[in-house]
Amino acid sequence: MQKEALMDEVQACFRAVFSSGQGQRVLGQLLIDTGYFDKVTPDNMHTVNYAKDILEKCGLDFRNNPDLVGSYVQKLFELRAK
């Protein structure tokens, strides 16, 4: 199996696991536990990068997708308004 096909399969698995309500709760807890929402320091840099890797494997690559970033920011403001 070629590397690109394998990565597509892995991404599909990650999306399947984390797209359910329970999976999203688990993903949210993983992001909290890895310090994703904290200020990045030398001590937590590796775990924050790991959280970003998990998001990328779910197809949520914020660094290379301005539309996804825009949707994310819009949702943040909608949540804040409630």
MIVO-500335 format. One record per residue: x, y, z of N, C-alpha, C, O in turn. Coordinates in steps of 0.001 Angstrom, whole numbers, m for minus. Example, Ala and Ser with C-alpha at 12.3 -4.5 7.8 and 13.67 -1.06 7.14 Angstrom:
SITE     n.X     n.Y     n.Z    ca.X    ca.Y    ca.Z     c.X     c.Y     c.Z     o.X     o.Y     o.Z
SITE   13190   m5690    7800   12300   m4500    7800   13200   m3300    7800   14236   m3319    8465
SITE   12850   m2250    7080   13670   m1060    7140   12900      30    7870   13409    1138    8039
***
This chain:
SITE     n.X     n.Y     n.Z    ca.X    ca.Y    ca.Z     c.X     c.Y     c.Z     o.X     o.Y     o.Z
SITE     856   m1190       0       0       0       0     892    1239       0    1861    1314     755
SITE     566    2189    m833    1373    3397    m916    1105    4299     279      47    4237     906
SITE    2090    5137     578    2012    6001    1753     769    6893    1723      94    7036    2741
SITE     458    7496     568    m697    8393     476   m2006    7639     720   m2897    8147    1401
SITE   m2121    6452     176   m3332    5641     382   m3453    5245    1846   m4553    5237    2400
SITE   m2339    4920    2470   m2354    4562    3883   m2785    5750    4734   m3563    5596    5674
SITE   m2278    6933    4404   m2658    8131    5161   m4141    8437    4989   m4800    8858    5941
SITE   m4674    8232    3786   m6109    8428    3561   m6916    7463    4424   m7940    7839    4995
SITE   m6455    6228    4514   m7146    5228    5335   m7079    5594    6817   m8066    5466    7540
SITE   m5913    6047    7258   m5750    6461    8658   m6660    7652    8954   m7319    7687    9993
SITE   m6697    8625    8047   m7551    9796    8244   m9019    9387    8323   m9765    9912    9149
SITE   m9431    8466    7480  m10816    7990    7517  m11126    7335    8859  m12219    7515    9395
SITE  m10189    6586    9398  m10378    5949   10711  m10487    6994   11816  m11371    6910   12668
SITE   m9597    7972   11804   m9644    9031   12816  m10969    9779   12743  m11581   10061   13773
SITE  m11414   10099   11534  m12684   10825   11376  m13855    9978   11858  m14783   10499   12476
SITE  m13820    8699   11587  m14901    7813   12031  m14959    7757   13555  m16041    7795   14141
SITE  m13808    7668   14186  m13759    7580   15650  m14202    8880   16303  m14979    8862   17258
SITE  m13716   10005   15796  m13957   11283   16470  m15161   12056   15936  m15421   13162   16409
SITE  m15894   11524   14986  m17057   12252   14481  m18327   11967   15283  m19306   12705   15164
SITE  m18328   10924   16086  m19505   10648   16922  m19509   11600   18120  m18491   12216   18433
SITE  m20631   11712   18769  m20723   12557   19960  m19731   12140   21032  m19062   12985   21626
SITE  m19636   10836   21281  m18685   10345   22286  m17245   10597   21842  m16392   10978   22644
SITE  m16994   10380   20565  m15650   10624   20046  m15246   12077   20170  m14088   12377   20462
SITE  m16187   12985   19952  m15886   14407   20078  m15624   14782   21529  m14794   15647   21810
SITE  m16331   14135   22453  m16034   14388   23879  m14635   13917   24223  m13898   14595   24939
SITE  m14273   12739   23703  m12924   12199   23952  m11877   13107   23321  m10865   13413   23952
SITE  m12106   13542   22085  m11166   14439   21422  m11027   15744   22199   m9919   16248   22379
SITE  m12136   16283   22652  m12080   17501   23462  m11247   17304   24712  m10451   18171   25075
SITE  m11425   16168   25377  m10647   15894   26591   m9171   15708   26259   m8306   16145   27018
SITE   m8877   15063   25129   m7481   14932   24705   m6844   16300   24466   m5691   16527   24834
SITE   m7593   17202   23853   m7061   18550   23616   m6795   19269   24936   m5785   19958   25074
SITE   m7684   19113   25892   m7468   19723   27212   m6263   19094   27895   m5395   19799   28409
SITE   m6212   17761   27898   m5127   17048   28580   m3757   17342   27983   m2757   17343   28702
SITE   m3699   17591   26676   m2408   17865   26045   m2001   19329   26147    m909   19692   25711
SITE   m2855   20173   26714   m2525   21582   26863   m2735   22377   25589   m2149   23447   25424
SITE   m3562   21871   24684   m3791   22522   23400   m4287   23957   23561   m3946   24819   22751
SITE   m5076   24220   24580   m5659   25548   24777   m4804   26428   25701   m5146   27581   25962
SITE   m3699   25876   26186   m2805   26616   27073   m1741   27350   26257   m1556   27089   25068
SITE   m1060   28255   26911      74   28918   26277    1163   27866   26052    1468   27076   26946
SITE    1739   27863   24859    2771   26876   24539    4073   27280   25219    4535   28417   25114
SITE    4642   26313   25915    5922   26504   26599    6864   25378   26170    6424   24403   25561
SITE    8147   25504   26481    9056   24390   26160    8625   23073   26830    8886   21992   26302
SITE    7971   23172   27981    7557   21963   28694    6372   21252   28045    6285   20026   28120
SITE    5452   21991   27405    4273   21340   26835    4265   21337   25306    3301   20881   24692
SITE    5319   21837   24700    5375   21975   23252    5126   20639   22532    4414   20604   21529
SITE    5697   19566   23030    5564   18277   22358    4140   17736   22449    3632   17160   21487
SITE    3501   17917   23588    2133   17414   23703    1157   18270   22902     186   17747   22355
SITE    1399   19568   22825     545   20433   22001     698   20055   20526    m290   19993   19795
SITE    1916   19807   20095    2134   19382   18713    1473   18035   18443     979   17795   17341
SITE    1461   17156   19441     778   15869   19290    m728   16088   19098   m1354   15418   18276
SITE   m1298   17011   19844   m2720   17331   19686   m2985   17856   18275   m3996   17506   17666
SITE   m2096   18684   17759   m2245   19197   16392   m2149   18060   15381   m2863   18056   14379
SITE   m1271   17097   15640   m1168   15926   14761   m2473   15134   14743   m2902   14664   13689
SITE   m3100   14988   15899   m4377   14273   15972   m5424   15014   15138   m6162   14390   14375
SITE   m5492   16331   15277   m6450   17111   14493   m6186   16975   12996   m7122   16852   12206
SITE   m4915   16996   12610   m4573   16830   11190   m5014   15465   10687   m5512   15339    9568
SITE   m4828   14439   11518   m5233   13094   11108   m6753   12976   11001   m7263   12069   10344
SITE   m7466   13882   11637   m8926   13934   11505   m9337   14762   10292  m10525   14892    9996
SITE   m8347   15322    9591   m8641   16165    8435   m8851   17620    8809   m9374   18401    8013
SITE   m8450   17983   10004   m8631   19358   10484   m7279   20065   10540   m6775   20383   11617
SITE   m6710   20301    9382   m5410   20962    9289   m5632   22463    9180   m5807   22999    8086
SITE   m5624   23129   10317   m5904   24564   10369   m4813   25395    9709   m5088   26489    9217
SITE   m3596   24902    9690   m2489   25689    9143   m2581   25868    7643   m2065   26847    7105
SITE   m3230   24941    6958   m3256   24982    5496   m4664   25140    4929   m4901   24821    3764
SITE   m5602   25631    5748   m6975   25724    5282   m7645   26980    5855   m8278   26917    6909
SITE   m7509   28114    5168   m8080   29368    5672   m9596   29299    5885  m10117   29925    6808
SITE  m10305   28547    5042  m11758   28430    5212  m12108   27727    6519  m13054   28113    7205
SITE  m11345   26698    6857  m11565   25980    8108  m11293   26894    9304  m12028   26869   10292
SITE  m10242   27693    9208   m9924   28644   10278  m11060   29648   10445  m11451   29969   11568
SITE  m11588   30141    9326  m12699   31095    9396  m13917   30491   10071  m14557   31146   10893
SITE  m14245   29252    9737  m15385   28572   10371  m15145   28379   11860  m16051   28556   12674
SITE  m13919   28015   12207  m13547   27802   13607  m13712   29099   14411  m14287   29094   15500
SITE  m13212   30186   13872  m13299   31478   14559  m14761   31902   14692  m15170   32397   15742
SITE  m15533   31715   13655  m16954   32064   13709  m17659   31272   14807  m18458   31835   15556
SITE  m17376   29974   14914  m17982   29146   15964  m17558   29625   17349  m18365   29629   18278
SITE  m16304   30026   17492  m15839   30541   18791  m16647   31747   19230  m17040   31852   20392
SITE  m16894   32657   18299  m17658   33851   18636  m19112   33531   18895  m19735   34166   19746
SITE  m19675   32561   18184  m21051   32133   18443  m21175   31534   19833  m22153   31789   20537
SITE  m20186   30736   20233  m20204   30141   21573  m20082   31216   22646  m20744   31152   23682
SITE  m19250   32179   22393  m19039   33265   23368  m20304   34083   23559  m20552   34592   24652
SITE  m21104   34217   22517  m22315   35029   22569  m23423   34372   23398  m24350   35051   23840
SITE  m23335   33076   23606  m24399   32358   24335  m24295   32544   25817  m25111   32007   26565
***
